[in-house]
Amino acid sequence: MISLRYGVREVRQGPGSAEARVESTRYWSAHSDTVSSGSGRAKKEARKAKASEAAAGGPKALAEGLPVRSTQTGSKKAAILELLRQPNGATLKDLMAATGWQTHSVRGFLSAVVGKKLGLKLESRKREDGQRVYSIA
């Protein structure tokens, strides 16, 4: 891994000079102790395996009768899940108002957390007025 390091060195004006000054320097350095071995693919597969273990509170847990991870009451995650569980679902504007997030943040949350981590099936449909409505199936 390459990292930015800070160092202090003593600089003398010339050979045999008694006058010296101290400089603070920044330099890039590669450290063999922090360089991890293994390919990028192996790391990616390990991350996927860890994520799937963390998502054990999803639908598989419900089917097998295992305890399901609970969300903190009053959290933004809980607010979004509550809106998505409504019979009519929730529009993007509803989700943005509930969390204070921007559109790209809400969509990212729906994709990553609701769809992937929690393993819930997210449905999306367009209404006649052109707004998209999201709901949990």
PyRosetta script that sets phi, psi and omega in degrees:
from pyrosetta import init, pose_from_sequence

init()
pose = pose_from_sequence("MISLRYGVREVRQGPGSAEARVESTRYWSAHSDTVSSGSGRAKKEARKAKASEAAAGGPKALAEGLPVRSTQTGSKKAAILELLRQPNGATLKDLMAATGWQTHSVRGFLSAVVGKKLGLKLESRKREDGQRVYSIA")
pose.set_psi(1, 138.2)
pose.set_omega(1, 178.3)
pose.set_phi(2, -99.0)
pose.set_psi(2, 131.4)
pose.set_omega(2, -178.4)
pose.set_phi(3, -138.0)
pose.set_psi(3, 159.2)
pose.set_omega(3, 176.8)
pose.set_phi(4, -87.6)
pose.set_psi(4, 124.6)
pose.set_omega(4, -178.1)
pose.set_phi(5, -117.4)
pose.set_psi(5, 153.7)
pose.set_omega(5, 174.4)
pose.set_phi(6, -111.9)
pose.set_psi(6, 140.4)
pose.set_omega(6, 179.8)
pose.set_phi(7, -142.5)
pose.set_psi(7, 163.0)
pose.set_omega(7, 177.4)
pose.set_phi(8, -123.6)
pose.set_psi(8, 133.4)
pose.set_omega(8, 178.1)
pose.set_phi(9, -136.3)
pose.set_psi(9, 154.3)
pose.set_omega(9, 179.6)
pose.set_phi(10, -98.3)
pose.set_psi(10, 130.0)
pose.set_omega(10, -178.3)
pose.set_phi(11, -117.5)
pose.set_psi(11, 128.5)
pose.set_omega(11, 177.1)
pose.set_phi(12, -104.7)
pose.set_psi(12, 148.4)
pose.set_omega(12, -176.8)
pose.set_phi(13, -70.0)
pose.set_psi(13, -37.6)
pose.set_omega(13, -178.8)
pose.set_phi(14, -161.4)
pose.set_psi(14, 174.9)
pose.set_omega(14, 179.7)
pose.set_phi(15, -63.1)
pose.set_psi(15, 130.0)
pose.set_omega(15, 177.9)
pose.set_phi(16, 76.8)
pose.set_psi(16, 7.6)
pose.set_omega(16, -178.2)
pose.set_phi(17, -75.5)
pose.set_psi(17, 136.6)
pose.set_omega(17, 178.3)
pose.set_phi(18, -85.1)
pose.set_psi(18, -16.8)
pose.set_omega(18, -178.5)
pose.set_phi(19, -82.9)
pose.set_psi(19, 126.7)
pose.set_omega(19, -179.0)
pose.set_phi(20, -138.3)
pose.set_psi(20, 152.9)
pose.set_omega(20, 174.5)
pose.set_phi(21, -133.6)
pose.set_psi(21, 155.7)
pose.set_omega(21, -178.9)
pose.set_phi(22, -106.0)
pose.set_psi(22, 131.6)
pose.set_omega(22, 178.7)
pose.set_phi(23, -115.4)
pose.set_psi(23, 142.3)
pose.set_omega(23, 173.2)
pose.set_phi(24, -101.6)
pose.set_psi(24, 126.4)
pose.set_omega(24, -176.6)
pose.set_phi(25, -127.8)
pose.set_psi(25, 156.2)
pose.set_omega(25, 172.8)
pose.set_phi(26, -114.7)
pose.set_psi(26, 141.4)
pose.set_omega(26, 178.4)
pose.set_phi(27, -151.1)
pose.set_psi(27, 152.4)
pose.set_omega(27, 176.1)
pose.set_phi(28, -87.8)
pose.set_psi(28, 138.8)
pose.set_omega(28, -178.8)
pose.set_phi(29, -145.4)
pose.set_psi(29, 144.8)
pose.set_omega(29, 176.9)
pose.set_phi(30, -102.8)
pose.set_psi(30, 133.8)
pose.set_omega(30, -177.6)
pose.set_phi(31, -117.2)
pose.set_psi(31, 126.1)
pose.set_omega(31, -178.9)
pose.set_phi(32, -71.4)
pose.set_psi(32, -25.6)
pose.set_omega(32, -179.0)
pose.set_phi(33, -74.9)
pose.set_psi(33, -21.0)
pose.set_omega(33, 179.6)
pose.set_phi(34, -99.6)
pose.set_psi(34, -8.8)
pose.set_omega(34, 179.0)
pose.set_phi(35, -76.3)
pose.set_psi(35, 121.4)
pose.set_omega(35, -178.2)
pose.set_phi(36, -88.7)
pose.set_psi(36, 146.0)
pose.set_omega(36, 178.0)
pose.set_phi(37, -90.6)
pose.set_psi(37, 157.0)
pose.set_omega(37, 179.1)
pose.set_phi(38, 112.9)
pose.set_psi(38, 156.9)
pose.set_omega(38, -177.2)
pose.set_phi(39, -85.1)
pose.set_psi(39, 165.1)
pose.set_omega(39, 177.3)
pose.set_phi(40, -64.0)
pose.set_psi(40, -33.6)
pose.set_omega(40, -179.6)
pose.set_phi(41, -65.8)
pose.set_psi(41, -41.6)
pose.set_omega(41, 179.7)
pose.set_phi(42, -64.3)
pose.set_psi(42, -39.1)
pose.set_omega(42, 178.0)
pose.set_phi(43, -64.6)
pose.set_psi(43, -42.5)
pose.set_omega(43, -179.2)
pose.set_phi(44, -63.9)
pose.set_psi(44, -42.0)
pose.set_omega(44, 178.6)
pose.set_phi(45, -65.4)
pose.set_psi(45, -36.6)
pose.set_omega(45, 178.1)
pose.set_phi(46, -65.9)
pose.set_psi(46, -40.2)
pose.set_omega(46, 177.6)
pose.set_phi(47, -64.5)
pose.set_psi(47, -40.4)
pose.set_omega(47, 178.8)
pose.set_phi(48, -63.5)
pose.set_psi(48, -42.2)
pose.set_omega(48, 179.6)
pose.set_phi(49, -64.1)
pose.set_psi(49, -40.6)
pose.set_omega(49, 179.4)
pose.set_phi(50, -66.2)
pose.set_psi(50, -39.4)
pose.set_omega(50, 179.6)
pose.set_phi(51, -66.7)
pose.set_psi(51, -38.0)
pose.set_omega(51, -180.0)
pose.set_phi(52, -69.6)
pose.set_psi(52, -33.3)
pose.set_omega(52, 175.3)
pose.set_phi(53, -67.3)
pose.set_psi(53, -38.6)
pose.set_omega(53, -179.8)
pose.set_phi(54, -68.8)
pose.set_psi(54, -26.5)
pose.set_omega(54, -178.8)
pose.set_phi(55, -87.7)
pose.set_psi(55, 17.2)
pose.set_omega(55, -177.2)
pose.set_phi(56, -64.7)
pose.set_psi(56, -9.2)
pose.set_omega(56, 178.7)
pose.set_phi(57, -87.1)
pose.set_psi(57, 10.4)
pose.set_omega(57, -177.7)
pose.set_phi(58, -84.3)
pose.set_psi(58, -150.7)
pose.set_omega(58, -175.5)
pose.set_phi(59, -63.0)
pose.set_psi(59, -28.9)
pose.set_omega(59, 178.6)
pose.set_phi(60, -61.9)
pose.set_psi(60, -41.1)
pose.set_omega(60, 180.0)
pose.set_phi(61, -64.1)
pose.set_psi(61, -38.3)
pose.set_omega(61, 178.4)
pose.set_phi(62, -64.3)
pose.set_psi(62, -42.8)
pose.set_omega(62, -178.4)
pose.set_phi(63, -67.1)
pose.set_psi(63, -35.2)
pose.set_omega(63, -177.3)
pose.set_phi(64, -92.6)
pose.set_psi(64, -0.6)
pose.set_omega(64, 178.9)
pose.set_phi(65, 76.3)
pose.set_psi(65, 18.9)
pose.set_omega(65, 178.7)
pose.set_phi(66, -81.6)
pose.set_psi(66, 157.8)
pose.set_omega(66, 178.1)
pose.set_phi(67, -65.6)
pose.set_psi(67, 139.6)
pose.set_omega(67, -178.3)
pose.set_phi(68, -98.7)
pose.set_psi(68, 140.9)
pose.set_omega(68, 177.0)
pose.set_phi(69, -62.8)
pose.set_psi(69, 134.7)
pose.set_omega(69, 179.6)
pose.set_phi(70, -99.4)
pose.set_psi(70, 153.6)
pose.set_omega(70, 176.0)
pose.set_phi(71, -97.7)
pose.set_psi(71, 151.1)
pose.set_omega(71, 179.8)
pose.set_phi(72, -67.1)
pose.set_psi(72, 130.7)
pose.set_omega(72, 176.9)
pose.set_phi(73, -67.4)
pose.set_psi(73, 138.6)
pose.set_omega(73, -179.4)
pose.set_phi(74, 86.9)
pose.set_psi(74, -2.6)
pose.set_omega(74, 179.7)
pose.set_phi(75, -83.5)
pose.set_psi(75, 164.3)
pose.set_omega(75, 178.8)
pose.set_phi(76, -66.2)
pose.set_psi(76, -35.2)
pose.set_omega(76, 177.4)
pose.set_phi(77, -61.6)
pose.set_psi(77, -45.1)
pose.set_omega(77, 178.9)
pose.set_phi(78, -64.6)
pose.set_psi(78, -38.1)
pose.set_omega(78, 179.4)
pose.set_phi(79, -64.2)
pose.set_psi(79, -43.3)
pose.set_omega(79, 179.3)
pose.set_phi(80, -65.4)
pose.set_psi(80, -45.3)
pose.set_omega(80, -179.1)
pose.set_phi(81, -63.1)
pose.set_psi(81, -36.6)
pose.set_omega(81, 177.9)
pose.set_phi(82, -64.9)
pose.set_psi(82, -42.7)
pose.set_omega(82, 178.3)
pose.set_phi(83, -65.6)
pose.set_psi(83, -38.9)
pose.set_omega(83, -178.6)
pose.set_phi(84, -70.4)
pose.set_psi(84, -24.9)
pose.set_omega(84, -179.0)
pose.set_phi(85, -83.9)
pose.set_psi(85, -6.3)
pose.set_omega(85, 176.7)
pose.set_phi(86, -62.8)
pose.set_psi(86, 150.5)
pose.set_omega(86, -178.2)
pose.set_phi(87, -57.7)
pose.set_psi(87, -36.2)
pose.set_omega(87, -179.4)
pose.set_phi(88, -92.4)
pose.set_psi(88, -1.9)
pose.set_omega(88, -179.2)
pose.set_phi(89, 76.4)
pose.set_psi(89, -159.8)
pose.set_omega(89, -178.7)
pose.set_phi(90, -145.1)
pose.set_psi(90, 143.2)
pose.set_omega(90, 176.7)
pose.set_phi(91, -83.7)
pose.set_psi(91, 167.9)
pose.set_omega(91, 178.4)
pose.set_phi(92, -61.6)
pose.set_psi(92, -38.1)
pose.set_omega(92, 179.1)
pose.set_phi(93, -64.5)
pose.set_psi(93, -38.6)
pose.set_omega(93, 177.3)
pose.set_phi(94, -61.7)
pose.set_psi(94, -44.7)
pose.set_omega(94, -178.7)
pose.set_phi(95, -67.0)
pose.set_psi(95, -38.3)
pose.set_omega(95, 178.0)
pose.set_phi(96, -65.8)
pose.set_psi(96, -40.4)
pose.set_omega(96, 180.0)
pose.set_phi(97, -67.1)
pose.set_psi(97, -36.4)
pose.set_omega(97, -178.2)
pose.set_phi(98, -70.5)
pose.set_psi(98, -30.9)
pose.set_omega(98, -174.7)
pose.set_phi(99, -108.3)
pose.set_psi(99, -25.5)
pose.set_omega(99, -173.9)
pose.set_phi(100, 82.1)
pose.set_psi(100, 10.9)
pose.set_omega(100, -179.3)
pose.set_phi(101, -86.7)
pose.set_psi(101, 164.4)
pose.set_omega(101, 173.9)
pose.set_phi(102, -86.9)
pose.set_psi(102, 168.4)
pose.set_omega(102, -173.9)
pose.set_phi(103, -57.7)
pose.set_psi(103, -45.8)
pose.set_omega(103, -177.0)
pose.set_phi(104, -65.0)
pose.set_psi(104, -31.2)
pose.set_omega(104, 179.0)
pose.set_phi(105, -70.5)
pose.set_psi(105, -40.4)
pose.set_omega(105, 178.8)
pose.set_phi(106, -65.2)
pose.set_psi(106, -45.5)
pose.set_omega(106, 179.9)
pose.set_phi(107, -62.6)
pose.set_psi(107, -41.3)
pose.set_omega(107, 177.4)
pose.set_phi(108, -62.5)
pose.set_psi(108, -40.8)
pose.set_omega(108, 177.5)
pose.set_phi(109, -63.1)
pose.set_psi(109, -44.3)
pose.set_omega(109, -179.9)
pose.set_phi(110, -60.7)
pose.set_psi(110, -42.7)
pose.set_omega(110, -178.1)
pose.set_phi(111, -71.4)
pose.set_psi(111, -52.2)
pose.set_omega(111, -172.6)
pose.set_phi(112, -77.4)
pose.set_psi(112, -49.9)
pose.set_omega(112, -173.2)
pose.set_phi(113, -84.5)
pose.set_psi(113, -54.8)
pose.set_omega(113, -176.3)
pose.set_phi(114, -68.6)
pose.set_psi(114, -48.3)
pose.set_omega(114, -175.9)
pose.set_phi(115, -76.1)
pose.set_psi(115, -46.2)
pose.set_omega(115, -173.1)
pose.set_phi(116, -94.2)
pose.set_psi(116, -55.1)
pose.set_omega(116, -174.9)
pose.set_phi(117, -70.2)
pose.set_psi(117, -46.0)
pose.set_omega(117, -179.2)
pose.set_phi(118, -84.3)
pose.set_psi(118, -18.4)
pose.set_omega(118, 178.4)
pose.set_phi(119, 69.2)
pose.set_psi(119, 23.2)
pose.set_omega(119, 179.2)
pose.set_phi(120, -85.9)
pose.set_psi(120, 147.4)
pose.set_omega(120, 179.6)
pose.set_phi(121, -85.8)
pose.set_psi(121, 116.9)
pose.set_omega(121, -177.7)
pose.set_phi(122, -99.8)
pose.set_psi(122, 125.6)
pose.set_omega(122, 177.5)
pose.set_phi(123, -103.7)
pose.set_psi(123, 144.0)
pose.set_omega(123, 179.3)
pose.set_phi(124, -133.7)
pose.set_psi(124, 131.3)
pose.set_omega(124, 178.2)
pose.set_phi(125, -143.6)
pose.set_psi(125, 157.1)
pose.set_omega(125, 178.6)
pose.set_phi(126, -101.5)
pose.set_psi(126, 136.1)
pose.set_omega(126, 176.0)
pose.set_phi(127, -85.4)
pose.set_psi(127, 174.9)
pose.set_omega(127, 179.9)
pose.set_phi(128, -63.7)
pose.set_psi(128, -31.5)
pose.set_omega(128, -179.5)
pose.set_phi(129, -79.5)
pose.set_psi(129, 0.8)
pose.set_omega(129, 175.3)
pose.set_phi(130, 93.9)
pose.set_psi(130, -6.9)
pose.set_omega(130, 179.4)
pose.set_phi(131, -81.7)
pose.set_psi(131, 142.9)
pose.set_omega(131, 179.4)
pose.set_phi(132, -88.5)
pose.set_psi(132, 136.5)
pose.set_omega(132, -179.5)
pose.set_phi(133, -116.0)
pose.set_psi(133, 128.8)
pose.set_omega(133, 179.3)
pose.set_phi(134, -107.1)
pose.set_psi(134, 140.7)
pose.set_omega(134, 176.1)
pose.set_phi(135, -152.2)
pose.set_psi(135, 158.7)
pose.set_omega(135, 176.7)
pose.set_phi(136, -92.3)
pose.set_psi(136, 127.1)
pose.set_omega(136, -177.8)
pose.set_phi(137, -74.1)
pose.dump_pdb("model.pdb")
